[in-house]
Amino acid sequence: MSDVELVLRSTRVITPEGMRAASVAVAAGKITAVLGYSSAVPSGARLEDVGDDVLLPGLVDTHVHVNDPGRTEWEGFWTATRAAAAGGITTLVDMPLNSLPPTTTVDHLRVKQKTAADKAHVDVGFWGGALPGNTGDLRPLHEAGVFGFKAFLSPSGVDEFPHLGQDELARTMAEIASFDGLLIVHAEDPHHLAAAPQHGGPRYADFLASRPRDAEDTAIAQLIAQAKRLHARVHVLHLSSADALPLIAEARREGVRITVETCPHYLTLTAEEVPDGASEFKCCPPIRESANQDLLWQALADGTIDCVVTDHSPSTADLKTDDFATAWGGISGLQLSLAAVWTEARRRGHGLEDVVRWMSARTAGLAGLGHKGAIEAGRDADFAVLAPDAAFTVDPAALQHRNRVTAYAGRTLHGVVRATWLRGERVFDDGEFTEPKGRLLTRTP
C-alpha cells in the first residue's frame, strides 16, 4: 500500500458486492484496493472524504452523437465531454454518424480521433459505421480499435449514412461475425414506416402513429433471424417498443447472442405528456405510452433489457421546429441522464446499485471496457460523487450542451453530481471543470 496516492472515503460506496461504507485506495490512476471505512490512510496518501454522498463508478455511455467534426454547431467534443463530466459520465463512445466525415473508414476514424484528442474532458471511444458498399472497410476499422459497427435498417436522417437492406445486412453481419465483432443496429423496418400514416404537422399523436411499434418489432425479428443463422453478436439500439421483448427473450433462450439497450427518455417521459409542437421530445423510435414504459422497466428489472444509454443526439434550435415530420429527431440528455433515470428508478423501488448496473457495469461490458464500470481493485479510478436525495429543477441555461434544448426543462429531478473523477483526478467539482484530461480509447483485443 506504500504507493497509494489517494484515498476516497464514503459511508456509501457502490461496489460489485453492493453498497457499503468503504475507503477506496488509488495509485497511478487505478483502484488498488477497496478497504474498510476506518482503514488507516497510507503514509503520503491524500484523503478525500465525501461524507454521506454516494461514491459510484463513473458511468459509461455507449451511445452518444458528438457530431464533431462537420456539424460542430450541433455539438462537439469539448461541450459533450463537459456535459458528460457534469452528469457523472467518465467514458463515452461516439456514434459514427452526424459527423462529417462519418466513421466508416480508418482514414475517417483518424480524422475524428485527431479532432477529439485535445478536447476530451472524459475518456472517449468510437463506433465504426456499416454502410452499403463498405464491407471491405470493416475489418480494418476493427483492427484500428473501434468497438463495433453501427448500422441502420431504415433511413438514418443524413444522406451520407444510408441504411442497409436485408441482403446488405446479411453480407455486413457475415463479415463482422468472421472476426467476432459487434454489430449495433437501429432497428426499424422501412416498409412498415412507409406504410404508416404520414400527416406531418405539430400533433404528437400523428408523429407517434408514423413510427409504429411493428416497425421496430419486424426489424428486430429480422435481425434475430440473421444473427441466429450466422451466430453473430448483435445489439439492439434504443429499444422503445415493449412488444419486441418476448422476441428478444425467446432469441436468448435459443442461444442468439443479442443484447439490448433503452434510453432515459423512454423510461422517464411518456407520449401522454408530450405537448403538441414540442419537438424537443422528438426521437426515433419515439417516446411511447406510459403502459409501454411500465413494460420497459419490468424488462430492465428481469434482465431482458441489458443497459441504459442516452442516445444524446442534439441539433441547433432552429432544426427543432414545431412540425414533427420535419424537425430534427434527437433528445439531448447527456448531462441529465443519471438524475433522470435515478428519479424514476427510486420511485419504482429500484436502488442506485441497479442504476449503476444498467449505466456503468453493463455498458462497460458491452464495449469490452474491462477496466471501467466498477469500484474494485484493478479498475480505472473513475468515480462520480452523487447526492442522491438532493433535488433540482432543470434549467436549460445551466447545461453544458452546446445547444441547450432539452425535453427535461422545468422537471424536478433527484440526484446531484457533486464531483467526477477520472483515473484518480478530479475533472468536475461543484460546477467547475479542469482542463481536458480524457484519453482516446480503442478496443482491447
C-alpha positions in Angstrom: 0.0 0.0 0.0 3.0 2.3 0.1 2.4 3.5 -3.4 -1.2 4.7 -2.7 -1.6 8.4 -3.7 -5.3 8.9 -2.9 -8.0 7.5 -0.7 -11.6 8.4 -1.3 -13.9 7.6 1.7 -17.7 7.5 1.9 -20.3 5.9 4.1 -21.9 4.7 0.9 -19.7 3.2 -1.8 -21.3 1.1 -4.6 -19.2 -2.0 -5.2 -20.0 -5.1 -7.2 -21.0 -6.7 -3.9 -23.3 -3.9 -3.0 -23.3 -0.6 -1.2 -21.2 -0.2 1.9 -19.0 2.2 3.9 -15.5 2.0 2.5 -12.2 3.7 1.7 -11.0 3.3 -1.9 -7.3 3.4 -2.5 -5.9 4.8 -5.7 -2.4 4.7 -7.3 -1.3 5.6 -10.8 -4.9 6.2 -11.9 -6.1 2.7 -10.8 -8.1 1.4 -7.9 -5.6 -0.7 -5.8 -8.0 -1.8 -3.0 -11.4 -1.3 -1.5 -10.8 -1.1 2.2 -12.8 -0.9 5.4 -14.2 2.6 6.1 -11.9 3.2 9.0 -8.8 1.8 7.5 -5.7 3.9 8.1 -4.7 6.2 5.3 -1.3 5.1 4.0 1.6 7.4 4.6 1.9 10.1 1.9 -1.6 9.5 0.5 -4.3 12.2 0.3 -7.7 11.6 1.9 -10.8 12.8 0.2 -13.8 12.2 2.5 -17.1 12.7 0.7 -19.2 12.1 3.8 -22.6 10.5 3.2 -22.6 11.3 -0.5 -22.6 8.1 -2.6 -19.3 7.1 -4.4 -20.3 5.2 -7.5 -18.2 4.1 -10.5 -18.2 6.7 -13.3 -20.9 6.0 -15.8 -20.1 4.6 -19.3 -22.4 5.9 -22.0 -22.0 3.9 -25.2 -24.5 5.9 -27.3 -23.5 9.5 -27.9 -23.7 11.6 -31.1 -20.9 14.2 -30.7 -21.2 15.3 -34.4 -17.6 16.5 -34.4 -16.1 17.4 -36.9 -18.5 18.6 -39.5 -21.6 19.5 -37.5 -19.9 21.1 -34.5 -22.6 23.7 -34.4 -24.8 20.9 -33.1 -22.3 19.6 -30.5 -18.6 19.0 -30.2 -16.1 17.0 -28.1 -15.4 20.0 -25.8 -19.1 20.6 -24.9 -20.2 17.0 -25.0 -17.5 15.8 -22.7 -18.0 18.7 -20.2 -21.7 17.8 -20.1 -20.8 14.1 -19.6 -18.4 15.0 -16.7 -21.1 17.2 -15.1 -23.5 14.2 -15.3 -21.1 11.7 -13.7 -20.2 10.1 -17.0 -16.5 9.3 -17.3 -16.5 7.4 -20.6 -18.5 7.8 -23.7 -18.4 6.0 -27.1 -19.2 8.2 -30.0 -21.5 7.2 -32.8 -20.2 7.2 -36.4 -22.8 9.4 -38.0 -23.8 13.1 -37.9 -20.1 14.0 -38.1 -18.5 14.8 -41.4 -16.9 12.5 -42.4 -18.8 9.6 -40.8 -16.6 7.0 -39.1 -16.7 4.5 -42.0 -13.1 4.1 -42.9 -9.8 4.1 -41.0 -8.9 7.5 -42.5 -12.2 8.9 -41.3 -11.6 7.4 -37.8 -8.2 9.2 -37.7 -9.8 12.5 -38.5 -12.3 12.0 -35.6 -9.5 11.0 -33.2 -7.4 14.0 -34.2 -10.4 16.3 -33.6 -11.2 14.8 -30.2 -7.6 14.5 -28.9 -7.2 17.8 -27.1 -10.9 18.4 -26.3 -11.9 15.4 -24.2 -12.8 16.0 -20.6 -13.7 12.3 -20.2 -12.4 9.2 -22.0 -13.8 8.7 -25.5 -14.0 5.7 -27.7 -15.6 5.3 -31.2 -18.0 3.0 -33.0 -17.4 2.4 -36.7 -20.2 2.6 -39.3 -21.6 -0.1 -41.6 -22.9 1.2 -44.9 -23.9 -0.3 -48.2 -20.6 -0.9 -50.0 -18.1 -0.6 -47.1 -17.8 -4.2 -46.2 -14.1 -4.1 -47.0 -13.5 -1.3 -44.5 -15.0 -3.2 -41.5 -12.0 -5.5 -40.6 -9.5 -2.6 -40.9 -11.7 -0.5 -38.7 -11.9 -3.3 -36.2 -8.2 -3.7 -36.2 -7.8 0.1 -35.7 -9.7 -0.2 -32.5 -13.4 0.7 -33.0 -15.7 -1.0 -30.5 -18.1 -2.3 -33.1 -20.2 -1.2 -36.0 -23.4 0.9 -36.2 -26.0 0.2 -38.9 -29.5 1.4 -39.8 -32.2 -0.7 -41.2 -34.2 2.4 -42.2 -33.1 5.9 -43.3 -30.8 7.5 -40.8 -31.8 11.1 -41.4 -28.5 12.1 -43.0 -27.6 11.3 -46.6 -24.0 10.3 -46.0 -25.1 7.4 -43.8 -27.5 5.2 -45.9 -29.3 2.2 -44.4 -28.7 -1.5 -45.1 -31.3 -3.6 -46.9 -31.7 -7.2 -45.8 -29.2 -8.6 -48.3 -26.7 -5.9 -47.3 -27.4 -6.6 -43.7 -26.6 -10.3 -44.2 -23.3 -9.5 -46.0 -22.3 -7.0 -43.3 -23.2 -9.3 -40.5 -21.3 -12.2 -42.0 -18.1 -10.1 -42.4 -18.3 -8.8 -38.8 -19.0 -12.3 -37.5 -15.9 -13.5 -39.3 -13.8 -11.6 -36.7 -16.4 -11.9 -33.9 -17.1 -8.2 -33.9 -20.2 -6.5 -32.6 -23.0 -5.1 -34.9 -25.2 -2.5 -33.2 -28.4 -1.7 -35.0 -31.1 0.9 -35.3 -33.9 -1.5 -35.9 -37.0 0.0 -37.6 -38.3 -1.6 -40.8 -38.6 0.8 -43.7 -41.6 -0.9 -45.2 -43.7 -0.6 -42.1 -42.6 3.1 -41.8 -43.6 3.8 -45.4 -47.0 2.2 -44.8 -47.7 4.2 -41.7 -49.8 7.3 -41.9 -47.6 10.4 -42.5 -49.6 13.5 -41.7 -46.9 15.9 -40.6 -47.7 18.9 -38.5 -47.5 19.7 -34.8 -49.6 16.9 -33.3 -47.5 14.4 -31.3 -50.2 11.7 -31.8 -49.7 11.9 -35.6 -45.9 11.6 -35.2 -46.3 8.6 -32.9 -48.6 6.9 -35.5 -45.9 7.5 -38.1 -43.3 5.4 -36.2 -45.4 2.3 -35.2 -44.2 -0.4 -32.8 -44.5 -3.0 -35.5 -41.7 -1.3 -37.4 -39.4 -2.0 -34.5 -40.8 -5.4 -33.9 -40.4 -6.6 -37.5 -36.8 -5.2 -37.8 -35.8 -6.9 -34.6 -37.3 -10.2 -35.7 -35.3 -9.9 -39.0 -32.1 -9.0 -37.0 -32.6 -12.1 -34.8 -33.1 -14.4 -37.7 -29.9 -13.2 -39.4 -27.9 -13.3 -36.1 -29.1 -16.8 -35.4 -28.2 -18.1 -38.8 -24.7 -16.5 -38.7 -24.0 -16.9 -34.9 -23.2 -13.2 -34.9 -23.1 -10.8 -32.0 -25.8 -8.1 -32.3 -27.0 -5.3 -30.1 -30.4 -3.6 -30.4 -30.1 0.2 -30.0 -32.6 2.4 -28.2 -35.5 -0.1 -27.8 -38.8 1.7 -27.4 -41.3 -1.0 -28.3 -42.1 -3.3 -25.4 -43.9 -5.6 -27.9 -40.4 -6.8 -29.1 -39.4 -8.0 -25.6 -40.8 -11.5 -26.0 -39.0 -11.9 -29.3 -35.7 -10.9 -27.6 -36.3 -13.2 -24.6 -37.0 -16.2 -26.9 -34.0 -15.5 -29.0 -31.8 -15.6 -26.0 -33.3 -18.9 -24.9 -32.4 -20.2 -28.3 -28.8 -19.1 -27.9 -28.8 -16.0 -30.1 -26.1 -13.6 -29.0 -28.2 -10.5 -28.6 -28.1 -7.6 -26.2 -30.5 -4.6 -25.8 -30.4 -1.1 -24.6 -33.0 1.5 -23.8 -32.8 5.2 -23.0 -33.7 7.6 -20.2 -36.3 9.4 -22.3 -38.2 6.1 -22.9 -38.0 5.4 -19.1 -39.0 8.8 -17.8 -41.1 10.6 -20.4 -44.4 9.4 -21.9 -46.4 10.1 -25.0 -49.3 11.3 -23.0 -47.3 14.3 -21.6 -45.7 15.5 -24.9 -47.2 18.8 -25.9 -48.2 19.3 -29.5 -45.4 21.2 -31.4 -42.8 20.4 -28.7 -40.2 18.7 -31.0 -37.6 18.7 -28.2 -39.4 15.4 -27.4 -38.9 14.0 -30.9 -36.7 11.0 -31.4 -36.8 7.9 -33.5 -38.1 5.4 -32.4 -40.5 7.7 -30.5 -41.4 8.1 -26.9 -44.4 5.8 -26.4 -47.3 5.5 -23.9 -47.0 5.0 -20.2 -48.2 1.4 -20.3 -45.3 0.6 -22.7 -42.9 2.4 -20.4 -44.0 0.2 -17.5 -43.1 -2.9 -19.5 -39.6 -1.4 -20.3 -39.0 -1.0 -16.6 -40.1 -4.6 -16.0 -37.7 -5.8 -18.7 -34.8 -3.9 -17.1 -35.6 -5.5 -13.8 -35.7 -9.0 -15.2 -32.6 -8.5 -17.4 -34.3 -8.7 -20.8 -33.0 -5.2 -21.4 -29.3 -5.0 -20.5 -28.5 -1.4 -20.2 -29.5 2.3 -20.4 -27.7 4.9 -22.6 -28.5 8.4 -23.6 -28.6 8.4 -27.4 -27.7 12.0 -26.9 -28.5 13.5 -30.4 -28.5 17.3 -30.3 -29.0 19.8 -33.0 -29.3 23.6 -33.3 -32.5 25.1 -32.0 -33.7 26.2 -35.5 -33.9 22.5 -36.5 -36.4 21.8 -33.7 -39.4 23.3 -35.5 -43.0 22.7 -34.4 -43.6 20.3 -37.3 -42.8 16.8 -36.0 -42.4 15.5 -39.6 -39.5 17.8 -40.5 -37.9 18.7 -37.1 -34.6 17.0 -36.2 -35.2 13.8 -34.3 -33.0 13.5 -31.2 -33.1 14.0 -27.4 -30.3 16.0 -25.7 -29.8 14.3 -22.3 -26.1 13.6 -21.7 -25.8 15.8 -18.6 -29.1 14.8 -17.1 -29.2 11.0 -17.8 -28.2 9.8 -14.3 -30.6 12.1 -12.5 -33.5 11.3 -14.9 -33.1 7.6 -14.5 -32.4 7.7 -10.8 -35.5 9.9 -10.2 -37.8 7.4 -11.8 -35.9 4.3 -10.6 -36.3 5.4 -6.9 -40.0 6.0 -7.4 -40.3 2.5 -8.7 -38.4 0.9 -5.9 -35.0 0.4 -7.5 -31.7 1.2 -5.8 -28.7 3.0 -7.0 -27.0 -0.4 -7.3 -29.5 -1.1 -10.1 -28.8 2.2 -11.9 -25.0 1.5 -11.7 -25.5 -1.9 -13.2 -27.6 -0.5 -16.1 -25.5 2.6 -16.8 -21.9 1.6 -15.9 -21.2 -2.1 -15.4 -23.2 -3.4 -18.3 -22.4 -0.6 -20.7 -18.7 -1.2 -20.0 -19.2 -4.9 -20.6 -21.0 -4.1 -23.9 -18.0 -2.2 -25.2 -15.4 -4.7 -23.7 -14.1 -2.0 -21.4 -13.0 -4.4 -18.7 -11.1 -1.6 -16.9 -14.2 0.5 -16.4 -17.6 0.2 -14.8 -16.9 -0.9 -11.2 -15.3 0.1 -8.0 -12.9 -2.8 -7.4 -9.2 -3.4 -7.5 -7.6 -3.2 -10.9 -10.2 -0.9 -12.5 -9.7 2.7 -13.5 -10.2 5.1 -10.7 -13.3 6.7 -12.3 -15.9 7.9 -9.9 -19.0 10.1 -9.6 -19.9 11.6 -6.2 -23.7 11.8 -6.0 -26.0 13.4 -3.5 -29.0 11.1 -4.3 -31.7 12.9 -2.3 -30.8 16.4 -3.4 -33.3 17.8 -5.9 -33.0 20.4 -8.6 -35.2 21.9 -11.3 -33.8 21.5 -14.8 -32.7 24.9 -16.2 -31.6 24.7 -19.8 -29.2 27.6 -19.2 -27.3 25.6 -16.7 -26.5 22.8 -19.2 -23.1 22.3 -20.7 -24.6 21.0 -24.1 -23.7 23.3 -26.9 -27.4 23.7 -27.7 -29.5 23.9 -24.6 -32.7 22.5 -26.0 -34.0 19.8 -23.6 -37.1 17.7 -23.1 -36.4 17.8 -19.4 -36.7 21.6 -19.0 -38.6 22.5 -15.8 -38.7 19.0 -14.5 -37.7 18.3 -10.9 -35.0 15.6 -10.7 -33.2 13.9 -7.8 -29.5 13.2 -7.7 -26.9 16.0 -7.9 -23.5 15.1 -9.1 -21.1 16.9 -6.7 -17.8 15.8 -8.4 -16.5 13.5 -11.1 -13.0 11.8 -11.0 -11.2 10.4 -14.0 -8.3 7.9 -13.2 -7.9 9.5 -9.8 -8.0 13.1 -10.9 -11.0 15.4 -10.3 -12.3 16.7 -13.6 -15.5 18.3 -12.3 -16.2 19.7 -8.9 -19.3 21.7 -7.9 -19.8 23.3 -11.3 -16.1 23.8 -12.0 -14.0 21.9 -14.6 -10.4 21.2 -15.0 -8.6 21.3 -18.3 -9.3 18.2 -20.5 -7.8 15.0 -19.1 -9.7 12.5 -21.2 -7.9 9.8 -23.3 -8.9 8.3 -26.6 -9.8 4.6 -26.1 -9.6 1.7 -28.5 -11.0 -1.8 -28.3 -8.8 -4.2 -26.4 -8.1 -7.3 -28.4 
